[in-house]
Amino acid sequence: MVKFLLFLAVLVLGSGPIIGGWGQLERVQEAPWRIHTLFSVECQNYFDWQTVGLMHSFKKARQPGPITRLLSCTEEEKRNYRGMELAPTLEVPSMSRHPRTGDWYPAINKPAGIVHWLNHSKDAQNVDWVVILDADMIIRGPIIPWELGAEKGRPIAAYYGYLIGCDNILAQLHTKHPELCDKVGGLLAMHIDDLRALAPMWLSKTEEVREDRAHWMTNITGDIYAKGWISEMYGYSFGAAEVGLRHKINDNLMIYPGYIPREGIEPILMHYGLPFRIGNWSFSKLDHHEDDVVYDCGRLFPEPPYPREIKAMEADPNKRRALFLNIECINTLNEGLLLQHAARGCPKPKWSKYFSLLKSKTFADLTQPKFPTPDTLRIKEDELQQKVFDEPGKPHPKIHTVFSTECTTYFDWQTVGLIHSFHTSGQPGNITRLLSCTDEDLKNYKGHDLAPTHYVPSMSRHPLTGDWYPAINKPAAVLHWLNHANVDAEFIVILDADMIMRGPITPWEFKAALGRPVSTPYDYLIGCHNELAKLHTRNPDACDKVGGVIIMHIDDLRKFALLWLHKTEEVRADTAHYSKNITGDIYESGWISEMYGYSFGAAELNLRHVISSEILIYPGYVPEPGVKYRVFHYGLEFRVGNWSFDKANWRNVDVVNKCWSKFPDPPDPSTLDRTDENTLQSDMLSIECAKTLNEALLLHHERRKCSDPNSLSTSNQETSGEVKMARKFGKIETIHAVQSDTVSTNGSMESSDDSKESLDDSKESLDDSKDTLNDSKGSSDDSKEKSNDSKGSSDDSKESSVPVVTNETFSSFRFWIVYLWIFGILGFLAVIYAMLSGRKGQRKRGKNYKHKIRPSYSGYMDMNGHDRHLRNAEFS
């Protein structure tokens, strides 16, 4: 016990000198100006464990100055609240239920709490700089405003790129200075005078945006729920614009666990607002909304993998660094909980390997205060932030990534994969999906929240010719976006939906410039070098065989987009030259007209490309040694052994809206043949692509709050109709999580070993059911493919690109065998019971009575024992 208390003392005292204890957290000030840190919470267990984590990290990071929790509670909530001692606190009247409108919107407590602090706290009269954080954050190092570049009139802030309302009608409606609207949030550090001017406007603009229900749509606000939930964030941005505050925007100071930090960047703040995972372990704050872990002695959040496991798990240094940030976040939370339990007088927890890790030098080294590197302090470029141009070295230009899709589930799962990989790749800037749909499509479309989206009228059916050609939507959508969106980036990266990003695609790395776009080689575009180019461009010599990934200066794109569209229409209408020997199109259907439209349009403007073969690779191709490809383009079928994936097989399969649906898992890398290095490297890349797609789907289903995939009730609900039909015909059909009209399944043709054993054991007793069982044995391949003990499914190499079975509670043959056994046993016992009851009445006084019932009793015991054997077999 003494050692444990000493450990706790070292943890507390090692964080830095503290005066006044836990109740009055005032740090010894070494800074030339006074700093005060604020965060806002409510009287809930959900905010209490976040408070414990933030307060603990505040001390570990040695953040200068005091910290105050702005606690917004009703009188009723305060009567039952247990967490008053968790942090230095200013109680704030709750505005969760708006006193005037009755609207339920707890997020408004943040600006309301700050206004209350400014008006009622003595600390607000004794401070120069204020740092405003959210409760769901972990501080990694001191946040010192002037060292980060903040000035009076120029607050420092993190970048919230999804606040697209700053660039559209929303800002025009809610501020007189829409041009001053900054997309910022999360981390805010500003001078107290600026905060005094801003806070009342922040509150009033939040109320204003919250009441503007007509403009809550995702395409206007960027709010994926379209519920007005981020009104407070817009209230901040619009309020700052009203009072003339322009932010120094830094996209490096804060990171979400699960994201990959950019090379050379040391984040000093973690914001765990999104789910994150390491292998099979994951954490989502929403899973702990009612969790009273703060008050439950000895209980922590589930322990993550250990550092040595992460070293073995990931070879890429940057990705490994991201995983270390993940465990640092959760371990800091757990360390804070451990200290809080001790402070509450909880008994010493039992020794565990995890507890030992939290005491270890490894963890102490991992969580030492971090300080921003020069790269971390680089301010995000902005047209009005001319100061950055005076710094040594030219700053990197702004980038915006776009991709084109349609309103189909086929493009939805591709969108999920691309958006997930965008966030993990370290790609700078924002991303926008250009969604081309008819009005009829939009009425039934479910995927509005999958990505930041710009909606485009569909040109799949050409409005003039009636030609059905969906590929034309790509140039049409880019043109529409340029004409209807406020694009403030200098370079645009254009991708296809069927891509997975592996790393950043930047103009400075690949040498893009005004007049010199960058793209990847599409050598099959042979029409650049024959009569096709001579027919469709005045400059056939300037025709480049490129496509896939495009990096282009915005000025070039504005001139080029209309030509891209017109040339696509022109080539598409030239049916006389569809032949393979002219176009390279193996289908001779004019399907690649859009690609030629791009090349011929660029040639018209004499745009000559920097052609790089180091950006894109098709899974299944052999990589060049030492090349770090940035994009997978899974447009073609690829294989690893007998496992394969072809996106075309999933054209009509909805894996996005059906909970826990995914693609067949690729083989484990440890099973690969390592005799041929080229094949091995190709297979490793193919596996990475498939695993990334499945990881994206898994996270998507988690965000949708899908129920536990192992839930029996869920299985029963999903399969009840099919089970009833199966009972009628005496055979079982596997229930698919997703179904396709075009995909034929290709499962194992072998029955499971356990099913065979059960059939052998029961053969004599089930002769009458033999035909029925044989029918069941020949049931759907899909059912056999996913049987737990199936020989075919146990071999990864026998999987193929087919829909995945996720619910098969009633698809086991053994369940029905046991069902027939139980039914027969119960019937047999009923007959025996009736016979014995009759005999008992006739032979009440017979001396052999006891002897005659023993065989029945003994037989019952034998059958009961056999029944237990079958029941165990069913669940083995």
CORQUITA-V678675 format. One record per residue. N is the residue number from 1. RES is the residue in three letters. SS is DSSP state (2 for helix, 1 for strand, 0 for the rest). OMEGA is omega as a letter, one per 20 degrees, with the letter a starting at -180 (none if undefined). Layout:
N;RES;SS;OMEGA, N;RES;SS;OMEGA
//
This chain:
1;MET;0;a, 2;VAL;2;r, 3;LYS;2;a, 4;PHE;2;r, 5;LEU;2;r, 6;LEU;2;r, 7;PHE;2;r, 8;LEU;2;r, 9;ALA;2;r, 10;VAL;2;r, 11;LEU;2;a, 12;VAL;2;a, 13;LEU;2;a, 14;GLY;0;a, 15;SER;0;a, 16;GLY;0;a, 17;PRO;0;a, 18;ILE;1;r, 19;ILE;1;r, 20;GLY;0;r, 21;GLY;0;a, 22;TRP;0;a, 23;GLY;0;r, 24;GLN;0;a, 25;LEU;0;r, 26;GLU;1;a, 27;ARG;1;r, 28;VAL;0;a, 29;GLN;0;r, 30;GLU;0;a, 31;ALA;0;a, 32;PRO;0;r, 33;TRP;0;a, 34;ARG;0;a, 35;ILE;1;r, 36;HIS;1;a, 37;THR;1;a, 38;LEU;1;r, 39;PHE;1;a, 40;SER;1;r, 41;VAL;1;r, 42;GLU;1;a, 43;CYS;0;a, 44;GLN;0;r, 45;ASN;2;a, 46;TYR;2;r, 47;PHE;2;a, 48;ASP;2;a, 49;TRP;2;r, 50;GLN;2;r, 51;THR;2;r, 52;VAL;2;r, 53;GLY;2;a, 54;LEU;2;a, 55;MET;2;r, 56;HIS;2;r, 57;SER;2;r, 58;PHE;2;r, 59;LYS;2;a, 60;LYS;2;a, 61;ALA;0;a, 62;ARG;0;r, 63;GLN;0;a, 64;PRO;0;r, 65;GLY;0;r, 66;PRO;1;r, 67;ILE;1;r, 68;THR;1;r, 69;ARG;1;r, 70;LEU;1;a, 71;LEU;1;a, 72;SER;1;a, 73;CYS;1;r, 74;THR;0;r, 75;GLU;2;r, 76;GLU;2;r, 77;GLU;2;a, 78;LYS;2;a, 79;ARG;2;a, 80;ASN;0;a, 81;TYR;0;a, 82;ARG;0;a, 83;GLY;0;a, 84;MET;2;a, 85;GLU;2;a, 86;LEU;2;a, 87;ALA;0;r, 88;PRO;0;a, 89;THR;1;r, 90;LEU;1;r, 91;GLU;1;a, 92;VAL;1;r, 93;PRO;1;a, 94;SER;0;r, 95;MET;0;r, 96;SER;0;r, 97;ARG;1;a, 98;HIS;0;a, 99;PRO;0;a, 100;ARG;0;a, 101;THR;0;a, 102;GLY;0;a, 103;ASP;0;r, 104;TRP;1;a, 105;TYR;0;a, 106;PRO;2;a, 107;ALA;2;a, 108;ILE;2;r, 109;ASN;2;a, 110;LYS;2;r, 111;PRO;2;r, 112;ALA;2;r, 113;GLY;2;r, 114;ILE;2;r, 115;VAL;2;r, 116;HIS;2;r, 117;TRP;2;r, 118;LEU;2;a, 119;ASN;2;a, 120;HIS;2;a, 121;SER;0;r, 122;LYS;2;r, 123;ASP;2;a, 124;ALA;2;r, 125;GLN;2;a, 126;ASN;0;a, 127;VAL;0;r, 128;ASP;0;a, 129;TRP;1;a, 130;VAL;1;r, 131;VAL;1;a, 132;ILE;1;a, 133;LEU;1;r, 134;ASP;0;a, 135;ALA;0;a, 136;ASP;0;a, 137;MET;1;r, 138;ILE;1;r, 139;ILE;1;a, 140;ARG;0;a, 141;GLY;0;a, 142;PRO;0;r, 143;ILE;0;a, 144;ILE;0;a, 145;PRO;2;a, 146;TRP;2;r, 147;GLU;2;r, 148;LEU;2;r, 149;GLY;0;a, 150;ALA;0;r, 151;GLU;1;r, 152;LYS;0;a, 153;GLY;0;a, 154;ARG;1;r, 155;PRO;0;r, 156;ILE;1;a, 157;ALA;1;r, 158;ALA;1;a, 159;TYR;1;r, 160;TYR;0;a, 161;GLY;0;a, 162;TYR;0;r, 163;LEU;0;a, 164;ILE;2;r, 165;GLY;2;r, 166;CYS;2;a, 167;ASP;2;a, 168;ASN;0;a, 169;ILE;2;a, 170;LEU;2;r, 171;ALA;2;r, 172;GLN;2;r, 173;LEU;2;a, 174;HIS;2;r, 175;THR;0;r, 176;LYS;0;a, 177;HIS;0;a, 178;PRO;2;r, 179;GLU;2;a, 180;LEU;2;a, 181;CYS;0;r, 182;ASP;0;r, 183;LYS;0;a, 184;VAL;1;r, 185;GLY;1;r, 186;GLY;1;r, 187;LEU;1;r, 188;LEU;1;r, 189;ALA;1;a, 190;MET;1;r, 191;HIS;1;a, 192;ILE;2;r, 193;ASP;2;r, 194;ASP;2;a, 195;LEU;2;r, 196;ARG;2;r, 197;ALA;2;a, 198;LEU;2;a, 199;ALA;2;r, 200;PRO;2;r, 201;MET;2;r, 202;TRP;2;a, 203;LEU;2;a, 204;SER;2;r, 205;LYS;2;r, 206;THR;2;r, 207;GLU;2;a, 208;GLU;2;a, 209;VAL;2;a, 210;ARG;2;a, 211;GLU;2;a, 212;ASP;0;a, 213;ARG;2;a, 214;ALA;2;a, 215;HIS;2;r, 216;TRP;0;a, 217;MET;0;a, 218;THR;2;a, 219;ASN;2;r, 220;ILE;2;a, 221;THR;2;a, 222;GLY;0;r, 223;ASP;0;a, 224;ILE;0;r, 225;TYR;0;a, 226;ALA;0;a, 227;LYS;0;a, 228;GLY;0;a, 229;TRP;0;a, 230;ILE;0;r, 231;SER;2;a, 232;GLU;2;r, 233;MET;2;r, 234;TYR;2;r, 235;GLY;2;r, 236;TYR;2;a, 237;SER;2;a, 238;PHE;2;r, 239;GLY;2;r, 240;ALA;2;r, 241;ALA;2;a, 242;GLU;2;a, 243;VAL;0;r, 244;GLY;0;r, 245;LEU;0;r, 246;ARG;0;a, 247;HIS;0;r, 248;LYS;1;a, 249;ILE;1;a, 250;ASN;1;a, 251;ASP;0;a, 252;ASN;0;a, 253;LEU;0;a, 254;MET;1;r, 255;ILE;1;r, 256;TYR;0;r, 257;PRO;0;a, 258;GLY;0;r, 259;TYR;0;a, 260;ILE;0;r, 261;PRO;0;r, 262;ARG;0;a, 263;GLU;0;r, 264;GLY;0;a, 265;ILE;0;r, 266;GLU;0;r, 267;PRO;0;r, 268;ILE;0;a, 269;LEU;1;r, 270;MET;1;a, 271;HIS;1;a, 272;TYR;0;a, 273;GLY;0;a, 274;LEU;0;r, 275;PRO;0;r, 276;PHE;1;a, 277;ARG;1;r, 278;ILE;1;a, 279;GLY;0;a, 280;ASN;0;r, 281;TRP;1;r, 282;SER;1;r, 283;PHE;1;r, 284;SER;0;a, 285;LYS;2;a, 286;LEU;2;r, 287;ASP;2;a, 288;HIS;2;a, 289;HIS;0;a, 290;GLU;0;a, 291;ASP;0;r, 292;ASP;0;a, 293;VAL;2;r, 294;VAL;2;a, 295;TYR;2;a, 296;ASP;0;a, 297;CYS;0;r, 298;GLY;0;a, 299;ARG;0;r, 300;LEU;0;r, 301;PHE;0;a, 302;PRO;0;a, 303;GLU;0;r, 304;PRO;0;r, 305;PRO;0;a, 306;TYR;0;a, 307;PRO;2;a, 308;ARG;2;r, 309;GLU;2;r, 310;ILE;2;r, 311;LYS;2;r, 312;ALA;2;a, 313;MET;2;a, 314;GLU;0;a, 315;ALA;0;a, 316;ASP;0;a, 317;PRO;2;a, 318;ASN;2;r, 319;LYS;2;r, 320;ARG;2;r, 321;ARG;2;r, 322;ALA;2;r, 323;LEU;2;r, 324;PHE;2;r, 325;LEU;2;r, 326;ASN;2;a, 327;ILE;2;r, 328;GLU;2;a, 329;CYS;2;a, 330;ILE;2;r, 331;ASN;2;r, 332;THR;2;r, 333;LEU;2;a, 334;ASN;2;r, 335;GLU;2;r, 336;GLY;2;r, 337;LEU;2;r, 338;LEU;2;r, 339;LEU;2;a, 340;GLN;2;r, 341;HIS;2;r, 342;ALA;2;r, 343;ALA;2;r, 344;ARG;0;r, 345;GLY;0;r, 346;CYS;0;r, 347;PRO;0;r, 348;LYS;0;r, 349;PRO;0;r, 350;LYS;0;r, 351;TRP;0;r, 352;SER;0;r, 353;LYS;2;a, 354;TYR;2;r, 355;PHE;2;r, 356;SER;2;r, 357;LEU;2;a, 358;LEU;2;r, 359;LYS;2;a, 360;SER;0;r, 361;LYS;2;r, 362;THR;2;a, 363;PHE;2;r, 364;ALA;2;r, 365;ASP;2;a, 366;LEU;2;a, 367;THR;0;r, 368;GLN;0;r, 369;PRO;0;a, 370;LYS;0;a, 371;PHE;0;a, 372;PRO;0;r, 373;THR;0;r, 374;PRO;0;r, 375;ASP;0;r, 376;THR;0;a, 377;LEU;0;a, 378;ARG;0;a, 379;ILE;0;r, 380;LYS;0;a, 381;GLU;0;r, 382;ASP;0;a, 383;GLU;0;a, 384;LEU;0;a, 385;GLN;0;a, 386;GLN;2;a, 387;LYS;2;a, 388;VAL;2;a, 389;PHE;2;r, 390;ASP;2;a, 391;GLU;0;r, 392;PRO;0;r, 393;GLY;0;a, 394;LYS;0;a, 395;PRO;0;r, 396;HIS;0;r, 397;PRO;0;r, 398;LYS;0;a, 399;ILE;1;r, 400;HIS;1;a, 401;THR;1;r, 402;VAL;1;r, 403;PHE;1;a, 404;SER;1;r, 405;THR;1;r, 406;GLU;1;a, 407;CYS;0;r, 408;THR;0;r, 409;THR;2;r, 410;TYR;2;r, 411;PHE;2;a, 412;ASP;2;a, 413;TRP;2;r, 414;GLN;2;r, 415;THR;2;r, 416;VAL;2;r, 417;GLY;2;a, 418;LEU;2;a, 419;ILE;2;r, 420;HIS;2;a, 421;SER;2;r, 422;PHE;2;a, 423;HIS;2;a, 424;THR;2;a, 425;SER;2;a, 426;GLY;0;r, 427;GLN;0;r, 428;PRO;0;r, 429;GLY;0;a, 430;ASN;1;r, 431;ILE;1;r, 432;THR;1;r, 433;ARG;1;r, 434;LEU;1;a, 435;LEU;1;a, 436;SER;1;a, 437;CYS;1;r, 438;THR;0;r, 439;ASP;2;r, 440;GLU;2;r, 441;ASP;2;a, 442;LEU;2;a, 443;LYS;2;a, 444;ASN;2;a, 445;TYR;0;a, 446;LYS;0;a, 447;GLY;0;a, 448;HIS;2;a, 449;ASP;2;a, 450;LEU;2;a, 451;ALA;0;r, 452;PRO;0;a, 453;THR;1;r, 454;HIS;1;a, 455;TYR;1;a, 456;VAL;1;r, 457;PRO;1;a, 458;SER;0;r, 459;MET;0;r, 460;SER;0;r, 461;ARG;1;a, 462;HIS;0;a, 463;PRO;0;a, 464;LEU;0;a, 465;THR;0;a, 466;GLY;0;a, 467;ASP;0;r, 468;TRP;1;a, 469;TYR;0;a, 470;PRO;2;a, 471;ALA;2;r, 472;ILE;2;r, 473;ASN;2;a, 474;LYS;2;r, 475;PRO;2;r, 476;ALA;2;a, 477;ALA;2;r, 478;VAL;2;r, 479;LEU;2;r, 480;HIS;2;a, 481;TRP;2;r, 482;LEU;2;a, 483;ASN;2;a, 484;HIS;2;r, 485;ALA;0;r, 486;ASN;0;a, 487;VAL;0;a, 488;ASP;0;a, 489;ALA;0;r, 490;GLU;0;r, 491;PHE;1;r, 492;ILE;1;r, 493;VAL;1;a, 494;ILE;1;a, 495;LEU;1;r, 496;ASP;1;a, 497;ALA;0;a, 498;ASP;0;r, 499;MET;1;r, 500;ILE;1;a, 501;MET;1;r, 502;ARG;0;a, 503;GLY;0;a, 504;PRO;0;r, 505;ILE;0;a, 506;THR;0;r, 507;PRO;2;a, 508;TRP;2;r, 509;GLU;2;a, 510;PHE;2;r, 511;LYS;0;r, 512;ALA;0;a, 513;ALA;1;r, 514;LEU;0;a, 515;GLY;0;a, 516;ARG;1;r, 517;PRO;0;r, 518;VAL;1;r, 519;SER;1;a, 520;THR;1;a, 521;PRO;1;r, 522;TYR;0;a, 523;ASP;0;a, 524;TYR;0;r, 525;LEU;0;a, 526;ILE;2;r, 527;GLY;2;r, 528;CYS;2;a, 529;HIS;2;r, 530;ASN;0;a, 531;GLU;2;a, 532;LEU;2;r, 533;ALA;2;a, 534;LYS;2;r, 535;LEU;2;a, 536;HIS;2;r, 537;THR;0;r, 538;ARG;0;a, 539;ASN;0;a, 540;PRO;2;r, 541;ASP;2;a, 542;ALA;2;a, 543;CYS;0;r, 544;ASP;0;r, 545;LYS;0;a, 546;VAL;1;r, 547;GLY;1;r, 548;GLY;1;r, 549;VAL;1;a, 550;ILE;1;r, 551;ILE;1;a, 552;MET;1;r, 553;HIS;1;a, 554;ILE;2;r, 555;ASP;2;r, 556;ASP;2;a, 557;LEU;2;a, 558;ARG;2;r, 559;LYS;2;a, 560;PHE;2;a, 561;ALA;2;a, 562;LEU;2;r, 563;LEU;2;r, 564;TRP;2;r, 565;LEU;2;a, 566;HIS;2;r, 567;LYS;2;r, 568;THR;2;r, 569;GLU;2;a, 570;GLU;2;a, 571;VAL;2;r, 572;ARG;2;a, 573;ALA;2;a, 574;ASP;0;a, 575;THR;2;a, 576;ALA;2;a, 577;HIS;2;r, 578;TYR;0;a, 579;SER;0;a, 580;LYS;2;a, 581;ASN;2;r, 582;ILE;2;a, 583;THR;2;a, 584;GLY;0;a, 585;ASP;0;a, 586;ILE;0;r, 587;TYR;0;r, 588;GLU;0;a, 589;SER;0;a, 590;GLY;0;a, 591;TRP;0;a, 592;ILE;0;r, 593;SER;2;a, 594;GLU;2;r, 595;MET;2;r, 596;TYR;2;r, 597;GLY;2;r, 598;TYR;2;a, 599;SER;2;a, 600;PHE;2;r, 601;GLY;2;r, 602;ALA;2;r, 603;ALA;2;r, 604;GLU;2;a, 605;LEU;0;a, 606;ASN;0;r, 607;LEU;0;r, 608;ARG;0;a, 609;HIS;0;r, 610;VAL;1;a, 611;ILE;1;a, 612;SER;0;r, 613;SER;0;a, 614;GLU;0;a, 615;ILE;0;a, 616;LEU;1;r, 617;ILE;1;r, 618;TYR;0;r, 619;PRO;0;a, 620;GLY;0;r, 621;TYR;0;r, 622;VAL;0;a, 623;PRO;0;r, 624;GLU;0;a, 625;PRO;0;r, 626;GLY;0;a, 627;VAL;0;r, 628;LYS;0;a, 629;TYR;0;a, 630;ARG;0;a, 631;VAL;1;r, 632;PHE;1;r, 633;HIS;1;a, 634;TYR;0;r, 635;GLY;0;a, 636;LEU;0;r, 637;GLU;0;r, 638;PHE;1;a, 639;ARG;1;r, 640;VAL;1;a, 641;GLY;0;r, 642;ASN;0;r, 643;TRP;1;r, 644;SER;1;r, 645;PHE;1;r, 646;ASP;0;a, 647;LYS;2;a, 648;ALA;2;r, 649;ASN;2;a, 650;TRP;2;a, 651;ARG;0;a, 652;ASN;0;a, 653;VAL;0;a, 654;ASP;0;r, 655;VAL;0;a, 656;VAL;0;a, 657;ASN;0;r, 658;LYS;0;a, 659;CYS;0;r, 660;TRP;0;r, 661;SER;0;r, 662;LYS;0;r, 663;PHE;0;r, 664;PRO;0;a, 665;ASP;0;r, 666;PRO;0;r, 667;PRO;0;r, 668;ASP;0;a, 669;PRO;2;a, 670;SER;2;a, 671;THR;2;a, 672;LEU;0;r, 673;ASP;0;a, 674;ARG;0;a, 675;THR;0;r, 676;ASP;0;a, 677;GLU;2;a, 678;ASN;2;r, 679;THR;2;a, 680;LEU;2;a, 681;GLN;2;r, 682;SER;2;a, 683;ASP;2;a, 684;MET;2;r, 685;LEU;2;r, 686;SER;2;r, 687;ILE;2;r, 688;GLU;2;a, 689;CYS;2;a, 690;ALA;2;r, 691;LYS;2;r, 692;THR;2;r, 693;LEU;2;a, 694;ASN;2;r, 695;GLU;2;r, 696;ALA;2;r, 697;LEU;2;r, 698;LEU;2;r, 699;LEU;2;r, 700;HIS;2;r, 701;HIS;2;r, 702;GLU;2;r, 703;ARG;2;r, 704;ARG;0;a, 705;LYS;0;r, 706;CYS;0;r, 707;SER;0;a, 708;ASP;0;a, 709;PRO;0;r, 710;ASN;0;a, 711;SER;0;r, 712;LEU;2;a, 713;SER;2;r, 714;THR;2;r, 715;SER;2;a, 716;ASN;2;a, 717;GLN;2;a, 718;GLU;2;a, 719;THR;2;a, 720;SER;2;a, 721;GLY;2;a, 722;GLU;2;a, 723;VAL;2;r, 724;LYS;2;r, 725;MET;2;a, 726;ALA;2;r, 727;ARG;2;a, 728;LYS;2;a, 729;PHE;2;r, 730;GLY;0;r, 731;LYS;0;a, 732;ILE;0;r, 733;GLU;0;a, 734;THR;0;r, 735;ILE;1;a, 736;HIS;0;r, 737;ALA;0;r, 738;VAL;0;a, 739;GLN;0;r, 740;SER;0;r, 741;ASP;0;a, 742;THR;0;a, 743;VAL;0;r, 744;SER;0;a, 745;THR;0;a, 746;ASN;0;a, 747;GLY;0;r, 748;SER;0;r, 749;MET;0;a, 750;GLU;0;r, 751;SER;0;a, 752;SER;0;r, 753;ASP;2;a, 754;ASP;2;r, 755;SER;2;r, 756;LYS;2;a, 757;GLU;2;r, 758;SER;2;r, 759;LEU;2;r, 760;ASP;2;a, 761;ASP;2;a, 762;SER;0;a, 763;LYS;0;a, 764;GLU;2;a, 765;SER;2;a, 766;LEU;2;r, 767;ASP;2;a, 768;ASP;2;a, 769;SER;2;a, 770;LYS;2;a, 771;ASP;2;r, 772;THR;2;r, 773;LEU;2;r, 774;ASN;2;r, 775;ASP;2;r, 776;SER;2;a, 777;LYS;2;a, 778;GLY;0;a, 779;SER;0;a, 780;SER;0;r, 781;ASP;2;a, 782;ASP;2;a, 783;SER;2;a, 784;LYS;2;a, 785;GLU;2;a, 786;LYS;0;r, 787;SER;0;a, 788;ASN;0;a, 789;ASP;0;a, 790;SER;0;r, 791;LYS;2;a, 792;GLY;2;a, 793;SER;2;r, 794;SER;2;r, 795;ASP;0;a, 796;ASP;2;a, 797;SER;2;a, 798;LYS;2;r, 799;GLU;0;r, 800;SER;0;a, 801;SER;0;a, 802;VAL;0;r, 803;PRO;0;a, 804;VAL;0;r, 805;VAL;0;a, 806;THR;0;a, 807;ASN;1;a, 808;GLU;0;r, 809;THR;0;a, 810;PHE;0;a, 811;SER;0;r, 812;SER;0;r, 813;PHE;2;a, 814;ARG;2;r, 815;PHE;2;a, 816;TRP;2;r, 817;ILE;2;r, 818;VAL;2;r, 819;TYR;2;r, 820;LEU;2;r, 821;TRP;2;a, 822;ILE;2;a, 823;PHE;2;r, 824;GLY;2;a, 825;ILE;2;a, 826;LEU;2;r, 827;GLY;2;r, 828;PHE;2;a, 829;LEU;2;r, 830;ALA;2;r, 831;VAL;2;a, 832;ILE;2;a, 833;TYR;2;r, 834;ALA;2;a, 835;MET;2;a, 836;LEU;2;r, 837;SER;2;r, 838;GLY;2;a, 839;ARG;2;a, 840;LYS;2;r, 841;GLY;2;a, 842;GLN;2;a, 843;ARG;0;a, 844;LYS;0;a, 845;ARG;0;a, 846;GLY;0;a, 847;LYS;0;r, 848;ASN;0;a, 849;TYR;2;a, 850;LYS;2;a, 851;HIS;2;a, 852;LYS;2;a, 853;ILE;2;a, 854;ARG;2;r, 855;PRO;2;r, 856;SER;2;a, 857;TYR;2;a, 858;SER;2;r, 859;GLY;2;r, 860;TYR;2;r, 861;MET;2;r, 862;ASP;2;a, 863;MET;2;r, 864;ASN;2;r, 865;GLY;2;r, 866;HIS;2;r, 867;ASP;2;r, 868;ARG;2;r, 869;HIS;2;r, 870;LEU;2;a, 871;ARG;2;r, 872;ASN;2;r, 873;ALA;2;a, 874;GLU;2;a, 875;PHE;2;a, 876;SER;0;none
//
